[in-house]
């Protein structure tokens, strides 16, 4: 394969590599994103509670910091 010179060459190389990888990268990336989402969700639920309590506590937190 020739050495990539332009951004388009790199995009083509990336697309070819992803195609050859049979989606393993996307599965790994999805697992990572799901993990990050779950961690963030647990963190905020511990910090603010759940349901209406979550909304009330989150709004109070933001107001106390002058964000809203």
Backbone as XML, in Angstrom:
<?xml version="1.0"?>
<chain id="A" units="angstrom">
  <residue number="1" name="UNK">
    <atom name="N" x="0.839" y="-1.176" z="0.000"/>
    <atom name="CA" x="0.000" y="0.000" z="0.000"/>
    <atom name="C" x="0.883" y="1.238" z="0.000"/>
  </residue>
  <residue number="2" name="UNK">
    <atom name="N" x="0.444" y="2.243" z="-0.742"/>
    <atom name="CA" x="1.217" y="3.480" z="-0.799"/>
    <atom name="C" x="1.080" y="4.253" z="0.513"/>
  </residue>
  <residue number="3" name="UNK">
    <atom name="N" x="2.049" y="5.087" z="0.771"/>
    <atom name="CA" x="2.029" y="5.908" z="1.970"/>
    <atom name="C" x="0.948" y="6.984" z="1.821"/>
  </residue>
  <residue number="4" name="UNK">
    <atom name="N" x="0.059" y="7.147" z="2.846"/>
    <atom name="CA" x="-0.977" y="8.179" z="2.752"/>
    <atom name="C" x="-0.362" y="9.579" z="2.797"/>
  </residue>
  <residue number="5" name="UNK">
    <atom name="N" x="-0.855" y="10.456" z="1.942"/>
    <atom name="CA" x="-0.324" y="11.818" z="1.885"/>
    <atom name="C" x="-1.348" y="12.873" z="2.287"/>
  </residue>
  <residue number="6" name="UNK">
    <atom name="N" x="-2.609" y="12.611" z="2.006"/>
    <atom name="CA" x="-3.633" y="13.611" z="2.287"/>
    <atom name="C" x="-4.594" y="13.085" z="3.345"/>
  </residue>
  <residue number="7" name="UNK">
    <atom name="N" x="-5.441" y="13.980" z="3.833"/>
    <atom name="CA" x="-6.454" y="13.562" z="4.804"/>
    <atom name="C" x="-7.372" y="12.510" z="4.195"/>
  </residue>
  <residue number="8" name="UNK">
    <atom name="N" x="-7.690" y="12.670" z="2.923"/>
    <atom name="CA" x="-8.562" y="11.712" z="2.255"/>
    <atom name="C" x="-7.908" y="10.332" z="2.190"/>
  </residue>
  <residue number="9" name="UNK">
    <atom name="N" x="-6.591" y="10.292" z="1.985"/>
    <atom name="CA" x="-5.879" y="9.013" z="1.997"/>
    <atom name="C" x="-5.996" y="8.346" z="3.366"/>
  </residue>
  <residue number="10" name="UNK">
    <atom name="N" x="-5.859" y="9.143" z="4.426"/>
    <atom name="CA" x="-5.972" y="8.593" z="5.777"/>
    <atom name="C" x="-7.390" y="8.104" z="6.057"/>
  </residue>
  <residue number="11" name="UNK">
    <atom name="N" x="-8.384" y="8.834" z="5.559"/>
    <atom name="CA" x="-9.772" y="8.417" z="5.741"/>
    <atom name="C" x="-10.020" y="7.094" z="5.027"/>
  </residue>
  <residue number="12" name="UNK">
    <atom name="N" x="-9.511" y="6.971" z="3.808"/>
    <atom name="CA" x="-9.654" y="5.720" z="3.065"/>
    <atom name="C" x="-8.973" y="4.563" z="3.772"/>
  </residue>
  <residue number="13" name="UNK">
    <atom name="N" x="-7.775" y="4.801" z="4.275"/>
    <atom name="CA" x="-7.038" y="3.769" z="5.009"/>
    <atom name="C" x="-7.802" y="3.358" z="6.262"/>
  </residue>
  <residue number="14" name="UNK">
    <atom name="N" x="-8.335" y="4.345" z="6.978"/>
    <atom name="CA" x="-9.105" y="4.084" z="8.193"/>
    <atom name="C" x="-10.350" y="3.259" z="7.871"/>
  </residue>
  <residue number="15" name="UNK">
    <atom name="N" x="-11.083" y="3.647" z="6.826"/>
    <atom name="CA" x="-12.296" y="2.926" z="6.436"/>
    <atom name="C" x="-11.975" y="1.488" z="6.040"/>
  </residue>
  <residue number="16" name="UNK">
    <atom name="N" x="-10.895" y="1.302" z="5.294"/>
    <atom name="CA" x="-10.499" y="-0.050" z="4.884"/>
    <atom name="C" x="-10.147" y="-0.895" z="6.104"/>
  </residue>
  <residue number="17" name="UNK">
    <atom name="N" x="-9.414" y="-0.314" z="7.022"/>
    <atom name="CA" x="-9.015" y="-1.036" z="8.238"/>
    <atom name="C" x="-10.234" y="-1.422" z="9.071"/>
  </residue>
  <residue number="18" name="UNK">
    <atom name="N" x="-11.191" y="-0.500" z="9.196"/>
    <atom name="CA" x="-12.412" y="-0.807" z="9.941"/>
    <atom name="C" x="-13.204" y="-1.913" z="9.269"/>
  </residue>
  <residue number="19" name="UNK">
    <atom name="N" x="-13.257" y="-1.882" z="7.943"/>
    <atom name="CA" x="-13.984" y="-2.915" z="7.207"/>
    <atom name="C" x="-13.338" y="-4.284" z="7.427"/>
  </residue>
  <residue number="20" name="UNK">
    <atom name="N" x="-12.021" y="-4.335" z="7.403"/>
    <atom name="CA" x="-11.304" y="-5.594" z="7.609"/>
    <atom name="C" x="-11.453" y="-6.088" z="9.042"/>
  </residue>
  <residue number="21" name="UNK">
    <atom name="N" x="-11.652" y="-5.163" z="9.977"/>
    <atom name="CA" x="-11.733" y="-5.492" z="11.394"/>
    <atom name="C" x="-13.075" y="-6.131" z="11.758"/>
  </residue>
  <residue number="22" name="UNK">
    <atom name="N" x="-14.020" y="-6.150" z="10.842"/>
    <atom name="CA" x="-15.345" y="-6.755" z="11.029"/>
    <atom name="C" x="-16.102" y="-6.175" z="12.218"/>
  </residue>
  <residue number="23" name="UNK">
    <atom name="N" x="-15.929" y="-4.905" z="12.467"/>
    <atom name="CA" x="-16.715" y="-4.260" z="13.508"/>
    <atom name="C" x="-16.191" y="-4.415" z="14.918"/>
  </residue>
  <residue number="24" name="UNK">
    <atom name="N" x="-15.039" y="-5.056" z="15.107"/>
    <atom name="CA" x="-14.503" y="-5.241" z="16.457"/>
    <atom name="C" x="-14.262" y="-3.898" z="17.136"/>
  </residue>
  <residue number="25" name="UNK">
    <atom name="N" x="-13.788" y="-2.929" z="16.366"/>
    <atom name="CA" x="-13.536" y="-1.599" z="16.929"/>
    <atom name="C" x="-14.830" y="-0.984" z="17.440"/>
  </residue>
  <residue number="26" name="UNK">
    <atom name="N" x="-15.901" y="-1.111" z="16.654"/>
    <atom name="CA" x="-17.171" y="-0.519" z="17.054"/>
    <atom name="C" x="-17.740" y="-1.205" z="18.288"/>
  </residue>
  <residue number="27" name="UNK">
    <atom name="N" x="-17.601" y="-2.517" z="18.382"/>
    <atom name="CA" x="-18.066" y="-3.226" z="19.572"/>
    <atom name="C" x="-17.288" y="-2.773" z="20.797"/>
  </residue>
  <residue number="28" name="UNK">
    <atom name="N" x="-15.972" y="-2.632" z="20.652"/>
    <atom name="CA" x="-15.131" y="-2.179" z="21.758"/>
    <atom name="C" x="-15.500" y="-0.745" z="22.148"/>
  </residue>
  <residue number="29" name="UNK">
    <atom name="N" x="-15.702" y="0.104" z="21.157"/>
    <atom name="CA" x="-16.046" y="1.498" z="21.418"/>
    <atom name="C" x="-17.409" y="1.595" z="22.111"/>
  </residue>
  <residue number="30" name="UNK">
    <atom name="N" x="-18.372" y="0.775" z="21.681"/>
    <atom name="CA" x="-19.693" y="0.778" z="22.309"/>
    <atom name="C" x="-19.592" y="0.327" z="23.759"/>
  </residue>
  <residue number="31" name="UNK">
    <atom name="N" x="-18.800" y="-0.703" z="24.040"/>
    <atom name="CA" x="-18.619" y="-1.148" z="25.424"/>
    <atom name="C" x="-18.031" y="-0.031" z="26.276"/>
  </residue>
  <residue number="32" name="UNK">
    <atom name="N" x="-17.058" y="0.687" z="25.711"/>
    <atom name="CA" x="-16.437" y="1.794" z="26.427"/>
    <atom name="C" x="-17.463" y="2.887" z="26.724"/>
  </residue>
  <residue number="33" name="UNK">
    <atom name="N" x="-18.242" y="3.275" z="25.712"/>
    <atom name="CA" x="-19.246" y="4.323" z="25.907"/>
    <atom name="C" x="-20.319" y="3.895" z="26.903"/>
  </residue>
  <residue number="34" name="UNK">
    <atom name="N" x="-20.760" y="2.646" z="26.813"/>
    <atom name="CA" x="-21.752" y="2.142" z="27.763"/>
    <atom name="C" x="-21.208" y="2.172" z="29.187"/>
  </residue>
  <residue number="35" name="UNK">
    <atom name="N" x="-19.948" y="1.816" z="29.339"/>
    <atom name="CA" x="-19.306" y="1.840" z="30.655"/>
    <atom name="C" x="-19.235" y="3.261" z="31.201"/>
  </residue>
  <residue number="36" name="UNK">
    <atom name="N" x="-18.850" y="4.208" z="30.348"/>
    <atom name="CA" x="-18.770" y="5.611" z="30.764"/>
    <atom name="C" x="-20.156" y="6.129" z="31.159"/>
  </residue>
  <residue number="37" name="UNK">
    <atom name="N" x="-21.164" y="5.772" z="30.367"/>
    <atom name="CA" x="-22.535" y="6.201" z="30.652"/>
    <atom name="C" x="-22.992" y="5.660" z="32.004"/>
  </residue>
  <residue number="38" name="UNK">
    <atom name="N" x="-22.759" y="4.384" z="32.243"/>
    <atom name="CA" x="-23.185" y="3.753" z="33.493"/>
    <atom name="C" x="-22.475" y="4.381" z="34.690"/>
  </residue>
  <residue number="39" name="UNK">
    <atom name="N" x="-21.186" y="4.637" z="34.561"/>
    <atom name="CA" x="-20.423" y="5.262" z="35.647"/>
    <atom name="C" x="-20.946" y="6.663" z="35.944"/>
  </residue>
  <residue number="40" name="UNK">
    <atom name="N" x="-21.200" y="7.440" z="34.902"/>
    <atom name="CA" x="-21.724" y="8.798" z="35.084"/>
    <atom name="C" x="-23.100" y="8.760" z="35.727"/>
  </residue>
  <residue number="41" name="UNK">
    <atom name="N" x="-23.919" y="7.848" z="35.262"/>
    <atom name="CA" x="-25.272" y="7.731" z="35.805"/>
    <atom name="C" x="-25.236" y="7.399" z="37.292"/>
  </residue>
  <residue number="42" name="UNK">
    <atom name="N" x="-24.407" y="6.441" z="37.684"/>
    <atom name="CA" x="-24.290" y="6.070" z="39.093"/>
    <atom name="C" x="-23.756" y="7.231" z="39.927"/>
  </residue>
  <residue number="43" name="UNK">
    <atom name="N" x="-22.762" y="7.931" z="39.395"/>
    <atom name="CA" x="-22.178" y="9.069" z="40.105"/>
    <atom name="C" x="-23.234" y="10.133" z="40.394"/>
  </residue>
  <residue number="44" name="UNK">
    <atom name="N" x="-24.006" y="10.511" z="39.367"/>
    <atom name="CA" x="-24.999" y="11.567" z="39.550"/>
    <atom name="C" x="-26.176" y="11.120" z="40.407"/>
  </residue>
  <residue number="45" name="UNK">
    <atom name="N" x="-26.542" y="9.848" z="40.331"/>
    <atom name="CA" x="-27.612" y="9.363" z="41.197"/>
    <atom name="C" x="-27.160" y="9.357" z="42.653"/>
  </residue>
  <residue number="46" name="UNK">
    <atom name="N" x="-25.906" y="9.041" z="42.901"/>
    <atom name="CA" x="-25.395" y="9.095" z="44.272"/>
    <atom name="C" x="-25.323" y="10.537" z="44.762"/>
  </residue>
  <residue number="47" name="UNK">
    <atom name="N" x="-25.008" y="11.445" z="43.864"/>
    <atom name="CA" x="-24.845" y="12.844" z="44.237"/>
    <atom name="C" x="-26.189" y="13.547" z="44.452"/>
  </residue>
  <residue number="48" name="UNK">
    <atom name="N" x="-27.194" y="13.235" z="43.616"/>
    <atom name="CA" x="-28.454" y="13.975" z="43.645"/>
    <atom name="C" x="-29.683" y="13.143" z="43.996"/>
  </residue>
  <residue number="49" name="UNK">
    <atom name="N" x="-29.599" y="11.848" z="44.043"/>
    <atom name="CA" x="-30.767" y="11.015" z="44.306"/>
    <atom name="C" x="-31.421" y="10.574" z="43.008"/>
  </residue>
  <residue number="50" name="UNK">
    <atom name="N" x="-32.730" y="10.236" z="43.088"/>
    <atom name="CA" x="-33.444" y="9.749" z="41.906"/>
    <atom name="C" x="-34.786" y="10.448" z="41.746"/>
  </residue>
  <residue number="51" name="UNK">
    <atom name="N" x="-35.341" y="10.388" z="40.547"/>
    <atom name="CA" x="-36.667" y="10.931" z="40.253"/>
    <atom name="C" x="-36.765" y="12.428" z="40.486"/>
  </residue>
  <residue number="52" name="UNK">
    <atom name="N" x="-37.878" y="12.848" z="41.114"/>
    <atom name="CA" x="-38.093" y="14.270" z="41.388"/>
    <atom name="C" x="-37.026" y="14.817" z="42.326"/>
  </residue>
  <residue number="53" name="UNK">
    <atom name="N" x="-36.572" y="13.989" z="43.245"/>
    <atom name="CA" x="-35.504" y="14.399" z="44.163"/>
    <atom name="C" x="-34.241" y="14.754" z="43.380"/>
  </residue>
  <residue number="54" name="UNK">
    <atom name="N" x="-33.945" y="13.982" z="42.335"/>
    <atom name="CA" x="-32.781" y="14.244" z="41.486"/>
    <atom name="C" x="-32.890" y="15.631" z="40.858"/>
  </residue>
  <residue number="55" name="UNK">
    <atom name="N" x="-34.040" y="15.923" z="40.262"/>
    <atom name="CA" x="-34.239" y="17.214" z="39.600"/>
    <atom name="C" x="-34.091" y="18.366" z="40.590"/>
  </residue>
  <residue number="56" name="UNK">
    <atom name="N" x="-34.742" y="18.227" z="41.747"/>
    <atom name="CA" x="-34.708" y="19.287" z="42.752"/>
    <atom name="C" x="-33.278" y="19.516" z="43.245"/>
  </residue>
  <residue number="57" name="UNK">
    <atom name="N" x="-32.580" y="18.444" z="43.574"/>
    <atom name="CA" x="-31.215" y="18.564" z="44.095"/>
    <atom name="C" x="-30.234" y="19.066" z="43.039"/>
  </residue>
  <residue number="58" name="UNK">
    <atom name="N" x="-30.405" y="18.627" z="41.797"/>
    <atom name="CA" x="-29.516" y="19.077" z="40.720"/>
    <atom name="C" x="-29.716" y="20.566" z="40.451"/>
  </residue>
  <residue number="59" name="UNK">
    <atom name="N" x="-30.974" y="21.007" z="40.436"/>
    <atom name="CA" x="-31.248" y="22.437" z="40.221"/>
    <atom name="C" x="-30.679" y="23.286" z="41.352"/>
  </residue>
  <residue number="60" name="UNK">
    <atom name="N" x="-30.822" y="22.808" z="42.585"/>
    <atom name="CA" x="-30.278" y="23.533" z="43.735"/>
    <atom name="C" x="-28.756" y="23.614" z="43.629"/>
  </residue>
  <residue number="61" name="UNK">
    <atom name="N" x="-28.126" y="22.514" z="43.258"/>
    <atom name="CA" x="-26.665" y="22.475" z="43.109"/>
    <atom name="C" x="-26.202" y="23.494" z="42.059"/>
  </residue>
  <residue number="62" name="UNK">
    <atom name="N" x="-26.866" y="23.503" z="40.911"/>
    <atom name="CA" x="-26.495" y="24.433" z="39.842"/>
    <atom name="C" x="-26.756" y="25.885" z="40.248"/>
  </residue>
  <residue number="63" name="UNK">
    <atom name="N" x="-27.876" y="26.119" z="40.918"/>
    <atom name="CA" x="-28.204" y="27.478" z="41.361"/>
    <atom name="C" x="-27.180" y="27.967" z="42.380"/>
  </residue>
  <residue number="64" name="UNK">
    <atom name="N" x="-26.789" y="27.111" z="43.315"/>
    <atom name="CA" x="-25.797" y="27.483" z="44.331"/>
    <atom name="C" x="-24.459" y="27.858" z="43.710"/>
  </residue>
  <residue number="65" name="UNK">
    <atom name="N" x="-24.174" y="27.320" z="42.545"/>
    <atom name="CA" x="-22.913" y="27.618" z="41.868"/>
    <atom name="C" x="-23.057" y="28.712" z="40.811"/>
  </residue>
  <residue number="66" name="UNK">
    <atom name="N" x="-24.258" y="29.275" z="40.707"/>
    <atom name="CA" x="-24.488" y="30.379" z="39.777"/>
    <atom name="C" x="-24.522" y="29.974" z="38.318"/>
  </residue>
  <residue number="67" name="UNK">
    <atom name="N" x="-24.841" y="28.709" z="38.050"/>
    <atom name="CA" x="-24.846" y="28.217" z="36.670"/>
    <atom name="C" x="-26.212" y="28.441" z="36.018"/>
  </residue>
  <residue number="68" name="UNK">
    <atom name="N" x="-27.296" y="28.449" z="36.820"/>
    <atom name="CA" x="-28.627" y="28.682" z="36.245"/>
    <atom name="C" x="-29.213" y="29.976" z="36.732"/>
  </residue>
</chain>
